[in-house]
Amino acid sequence: MKCKRLVGIIDLVSKKPNINLFARIMNANFASIMPQVVGVWCEEEGHEVTYICYTGKENLLRELPQNANIIFIGAFTEAAQTAYALSNLLRSRGAITVLGGPHARCYPEDAVKYFDYVVGFTDKNTIHEVLDDCSPHRPVGLYFTAQKQPLQLPGVRERWKFIEPTLKKAPLIKMVPMLGSLGCPYTCSFCIDSTVAYQPLDFDVLKEDLSFLLTKFKRPLVGWHDPNFGVRFDEYMDAIEEAVPENSIDFIAESSLSLLSEPHMKRLKHNGFGAMLPGIESWFDLGNKSKTGSLTGMDKVKHIAEQVNMILRYIPYIQTNFVLGLDSDEGEEPFELTKKFVDLTPGAFPGYSLLTSFGQAAPLNLEYQQLDRVIPFPFHFLDNNHSMNIKPKNYSWMEFYSHIISLGEHTFSGRAIFRRLIATKAFIPRWMNVVRAISEEGSGRIAYNKKILMQLNTDAKFLAFFEQETTELPQFYKDMIKNEMGPLWDWLPEGAIFHDQNAYLKTMAKRIAV
């Protein structure tokens, strides 16, 4: 007779207590889909599930599942130290702990030191194996991964019991997470989905979920979690048009500029798409995603600016995503071109990410490790913003930070914020642009980067860590982690603040040797 487990599931949307305005309004909308999927699978196995989505405003220690036999924690790498501390605390109470999510895929060698199980690609059979065993594995946990992504996932109707309480935490905007495909057809060398084959999910399930949402909201808002929405564009639009009345659901999606032609934009507007998040990434590389071919530099800026302004004629909100610090960048030109783009597209909100190597996320990371360019920043700072853990190829650190500060000041100046406000017609997108510009993402990040530049210029030990002359973590970073983790700092296992930044390379070397 199968034993019924008491299962806890914790989705770490935030790595720390966070009560800033944008986080309070939006964090509940960033809940991950897979923790909810695992909840459905566990219940289908006959187990009792307690689900928690931590957005940063709850008292996490008070909300932890009580008396659970086994607890699944879903975490991005930036929340890894928080997850490690939680695992240590929950193990002390007798629970078995399991880590899933992007960090488990990227850094399994490190995570198994702090969890009984670590799961990479996860399907229903993987969860069954973990639940069936449900025993402590210490000091080193077991690592499970499926051969590929699941062919199908539970839809919104099946996940609703986990979605609904999370949405109640969102005071104004309530975005339902949906997924129409897995993987990506593009091969961006820095991306975790670059080696995951593109795979659409069942369009009949998609249609059922959209119809179901119309019974729950007068006008639902859906956030597509597809790495690249609309690859099979006509099939997606046909499914949406078959399932719901014209323009009765609002949609937000991340897509590539190559898919956002004017005919496609007309159809997206017709079907209620109100926000798009395309990746531009670089002015000197990755032309396939933007369908700019061999265009680079100012020619690419003008071409994409024209397309972005066209997109804004059809939808009210667009975030254009850039990666700073790519090896193809050199000198001040990439930053000056981005400033020009900001001026040419006043209605777009630019999202800037620092080039980051996330363990096993992409094959390119092996090259960075072979060249000894990866710096062992604690996971807590690997959020694409608070550190760049790859030594720049063509910049000194002082040059690089001076450039990104200058770009931030241009992008989020009073003049730029005002021009973005005037160029944005709808109320909510206007409000979003202003709040993001004056919060952590805009002015807050500029202030943080100025602190880093000051430390680089004045603290020899700080610079030595960046230059890989020492692995001793600067006190500046230790203090940040301790302050942001709060009470969980005391539960962080010894040594868990550090990791082997070249573990992926060493693991591959062992496989080759065998």
Helices and strands as residue ranges (DSSP letters): E 6-12, H 21-26, G 27-30, H 34-44, E 48-54, H 60-63, E 70-74, G 77-79, H 80-92, E 96-100, H 102-106, H 108-111, E 117-119, H 124-133, E 142-144, H 156-167, E 175-178, E 181-182, E 199-200, H 203-213, E 221-224, H 233-243, E 250-253, G 257-259, H 262-270, E 273-276, E 279-281, H 287-290, H 297-311, E 317-324, H 333-344, E 349-354, H 364-370, G 379-381, H 397-411, H 414-423, H 427-438, I 440-444, H 445-458, H 460-466, H 475-485, G 486-491, H 503-513
